[in-house]
């Protein structure tokens, strides 16, 4: 039923390009679905998350520095096995800017679009921490796009000049914002401007349930938080899980996930945030039933059932698993 795609048909290890594609696909797996307001000083020089605008509905962090320290190939191969075939954010970033994402310290994707879109606008805004000089980033953009970039002295925004001359079939050239030294935001004009506004105190940073879900989920290699934009449990699976009432999943306000490559495969923590503790109690009960039903439908998941734990804390239900990545396929496909 489930197959790995992290090796080529001849059994060789994935190329670096394929691994990057898989990382992007993992970022896009957000399809499942409060720090308070920062003062001006914190917003100006804090973590990359402090520059994320309030209207964000999808937030994903790739800790490139940790991945590099743990060994690129092994870590990326396991992450790539989780959910292939979606938008490759890391390679898109490289293709649009000419910058190698593996040379960054951290990539932070933010978007205000629906979490379950599969079109090529997903992940269009990226905050990147790295040691690139501002002039080198601009030069790379100009070389990659074939366009001159013009800087606004007021808000440190770089815009492409004569972008109307770009082939209509080609993606729109990105805008660039300089947030602080060694931190840039790249993406669509609206997203870049919104991030700069947050830096300047003219816009509100992300707060509330989605930020809580992100902070609670933040892990070693990959962290994802999203607001659900559709049913979390596919209708066809609901039909198979006879006797369970999945309406409680409509109450989920945000989903937080963290992924880490470990010796025996993948470690995943998935947290579902709901409005009240009573909602969480009902959600825990239904999820337990769904996991039992899934074990009856998928042989690989059934074998690993004892490695899946479920617990409830306040208004949050958390599912943890560590082991073979193929089991994660089953979890993400059905629950």
C-alpha positions in Angstrom: 0.0 0.0 0.0 2.7 2.4 1.0 6.1 2.7 -0.7 9.3 4.6 0.0 10.5 7.0 -2.7 13.8 8.1 -1.2 15.9 5.8 -3.4 16.1 5.7 -7.1 14.8 2.6 -8.9 18.3 1.2 -9.2 18.7 1.4 -5.4 21.2 4.3 -5.4 20.9 7.1 -2.9 18.9 10.2 -3.8 20.7 13.0 -5.5 21.1 16.3 -3.6 18.4 17.8 -5.8 16.0 14.9 -5.1 16.7 15.3 -1.4 15.9 19.0 -1.5 12.7 18.2 -3.4 11.7 15.8 -0.6 12.4 18.4 2.1 10.2 20.8 0.2 7.5 18.1 0.0 7.8 17.5 3.7 7.2 21.2 4.3 4.1 21.1 2.2 2.7 18.2 4.2 0.9 20.8 6.2 -2.2 19.7 4.3 -3.5 18.3 7.6 -4.4 21.0 8.4 0.6 32.8 22.3 3.7 34.6 22.4 1.8 37.9 22.8 2.7 41.0 21.0 6.4 41.7 20.8 7.9 45.0 21.6 9.8 47.0 18.9 13.2 45.8 20.1 12.2 42.1 20.1 10.6 42.4 16.7 13.7 44.2 15.3 16.2 41.6 16.3 14.5 38.5 17.6 14.1 35.1 16.1 12.9 34.9 12.5 9.4 34.1 13.8 9.2 37.6 15.2 9.0 38.9 11.6 6.1 36.7 10.6 2.9 38.7 9.9 -0.4 38.0 11.8 -2.4 36.9 8.8 -0.2 33.8 8.3 -2.0 30.5 8.2 0.9 28.2 7.4 4.3 28.4 9.2 7.1 25.9 8.6 10.7 25.9 9.9 13.6 23.9 8.4 16.6 24.0 10.8 19.3 23.7 8.2 22.2 24.2 10.7 21.1 21.2 12.7 20.5 19.1 9.6 24.1 19.9 8.4 25.5 19.0 11.8 23.7 15.7 11.8 24.7 14.8 8.2 22.8 16.1 5.2 22.2 12.9 3.3 20.8 10.7 6.1 18.6 13.4 7.6 17.2 14.7 4.3 16.6 11.1 3.0 14.4 10.3 6.0 12.5 13.6 5.8 12.1 13.1 2.0 10.5 9.7 2.7 7.6 11.2 4.7 5.6 12.8 2.0 6.9 12.9 -1.6 5.2 14.6 -4.5 4.2 18.0 -3.0 5.7 21.5 -3.5 9.5 21.5 -3.2 9.9 24.7 -1.2 13.7 24.3 -0.7 14.4 23.8 -4.4 11.9 26.6 -5.3 13.9 28.9 -3.1 17.1 27.9 -4.8 15.6 28.2 -8.3 14.2 31.7 -7.6 17.2 33.2 -5.8 20.2 31.2 -7.0 21.1 30.7 -3.3 21.8 27.2 -1.9 19.3 26.6 0.9 21.7 24.2 2.6 24.1 27.1 3.2 21.6 28.9 5.3 21.2 28.4 9.0 17.4 28.4 9.0 14.5 28.6 6.5 11.2 29.8 7.7 8.2 29.5 5.3 5.1 31.6 5.9 2.0 31.9 3.8 -1.6 33.2 4.2 -3.1 30.8 1.6 -5.1 27.7 2.3 -3.0 25.0 4.0 -4.1 22.3 1.6 -3.4 23.9 -1.7 -1.2 22.0 -4.2 -0.5 24.9 -6.5 2.9 26.5 -7.1 2.2 29.5 -4.9 2.6 27.5 -1.7 5.5 28.5 0.4 6.1 31.6 -1.7 7.4 33.7 1.3 10.6 32.5 3.0 12.6 34.2 5.8 16.1 33.0 5.7 19.0 33.4 8.2 22.4 33.0 6.7 25.8 34.5 6.3 25.2 36.0 2.9 26.1 39.6 2.4 23.3 41.8 1.2 25.1 42.7 -2.0 25.7 39.0 -2.8 22.0 38.1 -2.3 21.0 40.9 -4.7 23.6 39.9 -7.2 22.4 36.3 -7.1 18.8 37.4 -7.6 19.8 39.5 -10.6 21.8 36.8 -12.2 19.0 34.2 -11.6 16.1 36.3 -12.8 18.0 38.3 -15.5 16.5 41.5 -14.0 18.0 44.5 -12.2 16.8 45.0 -8.6 16.1 48.5 -7.3 16.4 49.3 -3.6 14.0 51.5 -1.7 15.9 53.4 1.0 12.7 53.8 3.1 11.9 50.2 3.9 14.9 48.2 2.6 12.8 46.6 -0.1 14.4 45.4 -3.3 12.0 45.2 -6.3 12.7 43.8 -9.8 12.9 46.4 -12.5 11.0 45.8 -15.8 9.4 42.6 -14.3 6.6 43.0 -17.0 9.1 41.8 -19.6 9.3 38.4 -18.0 7.8 35.5 -20.0 4.2 35.1 -19.0 4.7 31.4 -18.5 7.5 32.0 -16.0 6.9 32.5 -12.3 6.9 36.1 -11.2 10.3 37.3 -9.9 10.6 37.5 -6.2 10.9 40.6 -4.1 13.6 40.9 -1.4 13.5 42.5 2.0 16.4 43.1 4.4 15.0 42.5 7.9 18.3 42.7 9.9 21.9 41.8 9.2 22.1 38.2 7.8 18.3 37.9 7.7 16.2 38.3 4.5 12.7 37.7 3.4 12.1 36.5 -0.2 8.7 36.1 -1.9 5.7 37.9 -3.2 5.6 41.7 -2.8 2.7 41.5 -0.3 4.3 38.9 1.9 7.7 40.7 1.9 6.1 44.1 2.7 4.1 42.5 5.5 7.2 41.1 7.1 9.0 44.5 6.8 5.9 46.2 8.4 6.2 43.8 11.4 9.8 44.6 11.7 9.1 48.3 11.7 6.2 48.1 14.2 3.6 49.0 11.5 2.1 45.5 11.4 1.2 42.9 14.0 3.3 39.7 14.4 1.8 36.2 14.4 0.2 35.4 17.7 -2.7 33.2 19.0 -3.4 29.6 18.5 -1.3 29.1 15.3 1.7 30.6 17.0 1.1 28.4 20.1 0.9 25.3 17.9 4.1 26.3 16.2 6.0 27.0 19.5 4.7 23.8 21.1 5.7 21.7 18.1 9.1 23.3 17.5 11.6 20.4 17.1 15.1 19.6 15.7 14.8 19.3 12.0 11.4 20.4 10.7 8.5 22.2 12.4 5.1 22.8 10.8 2.0 24.6 12.0 -1.1 25.3 10.0 -4.8 26.3 10.3 -7.0 23.6 8.8 -8.7 24.7 5.6 -10.8 21.6 5.0 -11.7 18.2 6.6 -8.8 16.7 8.5 -10.0 13.2 8.0 -10.9 12.2 4.5 -14.5 11.2 3.9 -13.6 7.8 2.5 -11.7 7.0 5.7 -14.6 8.2 7.8 -16.8 5.7 6.0 -14.5 2.9 6.8 -14.2 3.8 10.5 -17.8 2.8 11.2 -19.3 4.1 14.5 -17.0 7.0 15.0 -18.2 10.6 14.9 -15.5 12.7 13.3 -17.4 16.0 13.7 -15.1 16.9 16.6 -12.2 17.3 14.1 -14.1 20.4 12.8 -13.3 22.1 16.1 -9.5 21.8 15.5 -8.1 25.4 15.3 -4.5 24.6 14.5 -2.2 21.6 13.8 1.4 21.5 15.0 3.9 19.0 13.7 7.6 18.3 14.3 9.8 15.9 12.4 13.2 14.6 13.2 15.3 11.9 11.5 16.4 9.3 14.0 18.4 6.1 13.8 15.3 3.9 13.3 13.5 6.3 10.8 11.4 9.3 11.7 10.2 10.8 14.9 6.9 12.8 14.6 4.9 14.7 17.1 1.5 15.9 16.0 -0.6 18.2 18.2 -4.2 19.1 17.6 -5.4 22.4 19.2 -9.1 22.8 20.1 -11.0 25.5 21.9 -11.8 23.7 25.2 -10.7 20.8 27.4 -14.0 19.2 26.8 -13.4 19.3 23.1 -9.9 17.8 23.7 -11.4 14.9 25.7 -13.8 14.1 22.9 -11.1 14.4 20.3 -8.8 12.1 22.2 -11.5 9.4 22.4 -12.4 9.6 18.7 -8.7 9.7 17.7 -8.0 6.5 19.8 -10.9 4.9 17.9 -9.5 6.1 14.5 -6.0 4.7 15.3 -7.5 1.3 16.2 -9.5 1.4 12.9 -6.4 2.3 10.9 -4.5 -0.6 12.4 -7.2 -2.8 11.0 -6.8 -1.3 7.5 -3.0 -1.0 7.2 -0.7 -3.9 8.0 2.4 -1.8 8.4 0.6 0.5 10.8 -0.8 -2.4 12.7 2.7 -3.8 13.3 3.8 -0.4 14.7 0.7 0.4 16.7 2.4 0.0 20.0 4.9 2.6 19.1 2.2 5.3 18.7 1.2 7.2 21.8 -1.7 9.6 22.4 -2.1 12.0 25.3 -4.2 15.0 26.2 -2.9 18.1 28.0 -5.5 20.9 28.5 -7.0 21.7 25.1 -4.4 19.9 23.1 -4.3 16.3 21.9 -0.8 15.1 21.0 0.2 12.0 19.0 3.8 10.8 19.1 5.5 8.2 17.0 9.1 7.1 16.3 10.0 4.5 13.8 9.8 3.5 10.1 8.7 6.4 7.9 6.2 4.2 6.0 4.0 4.3 9.1 4.0 8.1 9.0 2.6 7.7 5.5 -0.4 5.9 7.0 -0.8 8.5 9.8 -0.7 11.4 7.5 -2.9 9.8 4.8 -5.7 8.9 7.2 -5.6 10.8 10.5 
